[in-house]
Amino acid sequence: MTRLLSHAPLWLLHASGAFLGWMAFCLSATYRRRFVANAALAGYGFAQVAGAVAHAGRMVAELPRLWWGPAPRWVWDDDGCIADAYAAGRGILFLTPHLGGFELSPQALAADYGAAHGPMTVLYRPARQAWLARRMSTARTRPHLRAVPTTLAGVRELLRALRRGEAVGLLPDQVPPEGMGAWVPFFGEPAYTMTLAARLAQQSGATVLLAWTERLSWGRGFAVHVRARSEPLPADLVQATAALNLDVESMIRRRPDQYLWGYARYKRPRAVS
């Protein structure tokens, strides 16, 4: 089944995913309440973000194609800052929130820039089931793209890659384990936020680029939007983490109808096992 879905047309995956997204929304009161509450904290009524219900389903349905199938079409929006960042030679830290087709962002960068500038390294959280963990690690490892686990060894790999002048990708709005984040505002509400992104930028001097991937209509592919931060990060780690949350907010406000509002962004962190 996975093999069949990985070769399905993107429009068909997105159509079926939209249906599944609304099914999940209608059947789960917990998910529905969290979705509406998170959007309200950002100042959006349900009518303004209702499209995100279908996009959440599309995100799940497109994974077999993005992980195991032929690459879909993408276009770059203002990728000149990528060339500038590589020319600076300090490494690039790409921050991509749970917005649009975020799984495609590292694949696009690796495919179009990896041969000339070295591989991109991304961090992922291994699944608890051994068989699924193996499949996820191989799915995210492609030519010029390396996936490392959320362990101390994985973090060291990220720092080494940046110091070699390579690119690294993170999901900055993913809730980290206890002791690996700070409580800083996210749309005005305290949210436990990873400090890793700010620490990597401070320790490596890497250029921080903000990237988000817009899912185009009717299965036409994706548009990858990239921009550079306008000012240096604060030296204080907590202040730097809060500044990056503001950057994430600005990306989400570009297409709030494609953000995963149902993600438990304000939950308490899990204890480190």
N, C-alpha and C positions, 0 to 999 in steps of 0.2 A: 504493500500500500504506500509506504514512504517513497519508494522508487517511482511509482506511478504519479504521485502528487508532485514530486520534484521536477517532473517534466510537463506538468500541466500548464496551460497558458496563464499568464498572470491575471488576465481579466476574469478568468473562471475562478481562480483562487480568491481574488478580492470579492467577487460576487458572493461566493459561498461563505467567505469570512464575515462579510457584513451581516448575513443572516445569523450566523453563529454568535456574533457580537450582541445582536439584539436579543437572541435567545438567552444568553447568559445574563444580560441586564434585566430581563423580565423575570427570570426564574430565581435570581439570587437577591433577596432583600438587603443582605449585608453589602454586597458589591454595589447595589443601586444607591444605598445611603452614602457610602464612602465616595462614590463618583460625584454625586450632587454636592456633598459637603466640601470636598476638595476644590471643586470648581467655584463654589460660593466664596471660599476663602480668597480666591484670586479675583473675585469681583464679577464672576460670570453667572448668569442665570442659565437654567438648563437649555433653553432654546438656543443660546449662543454656542453651546458646546455639544449639542445632541449628536452632531456628526461624529464625535469621538467614540460614540458607542459602536458604530460600524467599523471605525478605523481600528479599534482594539481587536475586533475579530479578524480584520484583514491582516493585522500584524502577526497573529498566530497562524493564519492560513498560508501566508507567504513564506514561512520559515523553511518548509521542505525545499522550496525552489531556491531560496537564498543559501541554504546550507549544503545541499547535495545536487542541485540542478544546474542548468546552464545559466550564466549570469544574465539578469535582465538589463534593459537599457537604462542608462543614466546620463544626465547632463550636469555640468558644473555651473554654478552661479558665483561669479567673482572669485575664481581660484587663483588670481594673481598673488594674493597674500601667501599662498602655499609656496610658490616659487621664491618669494622674498624671504620667507622663514627658512627654507632650506639654504638659501644663499648666506644667511646669517651664520649658519653652521653650529648653532647651539642646541639643536634638537627641537622637535615640535611636540607639544602636548595638546592633542585634540580632545576637546570635551564635547560629548554628544549626549544630550538627555534622552529620556524615553519619549521621543517625539518623532512621528512619522515612521519611515523605514530605517530606524537607527541601526539595525543589523547590517544594512548595506554600506554604511559610511566607511568602515575600515576596508571592506572589500574594494570599494571604488578607489580609495587612496592607494592601496597596495597595487592594484592593477595598473593604475595610470602613473604612479610615481616610484613604485618599489624598485623597478629595474635600474633606474638612474640614481636613486638616493638611498637604497637599502631597505630592508623589510620594515613593516609596521608591526609593533607588538601591542597586543590588547590583553586586558585582564578579564578573566571570567571566573564565576563561582561554580565549581564542579558540582554536578548533581550527586545526591546521596546514593542513588543506585549505581553500582559499578558499571553495568552495561550501558546506562544512559550517559554516564560520565565519559566513557570511551567514545561514544558516538558524538557527543558535543565537542570534545576536544579535536576530533578529526574534522568535524564540520567547520569549525572556525579556523582551521589551519589550511591555508591555501598558498599558492605561489606568492612570495614576498609578504606573507601575513603569518605571524606567529601568535599563538594563544598561550598565555601562562596563567596558572591558577592563583587564586587569592590567598597566597601563603607568603611568608617572609621571603622565601626564595623567589617567588614570582615578582614581588615588589622590587627586589634587588635587580632582577632582570630588566624591569622597566627603567630603573635609574641608569643601569649600564647602557641601555639602548639610547637614552637621551644624551648621555655623555659621549656617545659615538656619533652624535649628530643625526640620529634616526628619529622616527616618529613613534609615538605612543598614544593609545586611545583609552579613554575612561568614560564610564557612565557616572557623571558627578552627582546625579540625583538618586543614586541607589543607596539605600540605608545600610551602613556598614555595621559590623559586629560591635558590641560594647567595648569601649576603650579605644576605638579607632576613628572616633569622630568628635564633633562638638555640636552643641545645641545653638543653632543660629537661625535667624528668620528666613522663612521661605514663604513668599506671599504674605508676610506679616505675622506668620504663626511659627513658633519655635519648632524646628525639625532637626532631628539628629542627622548630621551631614558629614560625609567623609572629609577628613583633613588631608588625605593622601594626595589629592590633586594639587593643593597649595604647597604641600611639602616637596613634591617632585619638582614643581616649578621653582621654588626657592633654592633647593639644593643643587639643581642642574643649570639654572639660568635659561631654561628652554623657553622658546616662544610659545605662548598659549593662544591657540586658535579655537574659536567656537564654531562648531559644525552641527547642522541638523539636516536631515534628509526628508524632503517633502514627497509624499506619495501622490503621484499624478493620477488623474481620473481615467477611468475606462482601461485600466491596465497598461497605460502608456509608458510606465516605468517610474523613474524617480528624478528629482532635481536635488543636487547636493549643494547646500548653501554654506559658505564659509566666510568668517570675518575675524579680524584680529582684535584683541582687546585694545582699548584706546589709551590705557594708562597702566603703569606697573602695579603689581599686587602690593598691598601693604606688607610691611616686614612682620607684623604680628600675625601668628598663624590663625587665630580665631577671626581676626578682622579680614584676613585674606580669604578664608573659607566663606565668610559672609558676602564678600565682594563677588566671589564666583557664583554664589546662589543668585545674586542680582543678574549676573550674566545669563544664567539658566532661565530665569524669569523672562528676560528680554527675548530669548529664543522662543519660548513657549507662546508668548504674546503674538508672535508672527503668525502662528497657525494653532490657536488653542483647540480647534476642532480635530487636531491630530495628536493631541497629548493623551497619555494614559492616566486620565484622572482617577481611574479605579485603583491605581497603585497605592499601596498603604504607605504613603510618604511620611506620615506623621506618627508611625508606630514607634514603640520603644525598641531599642536595638536588642538583638538576640545575644545571649551570653556566649563567650568564646568557649568551645568545647575542648 
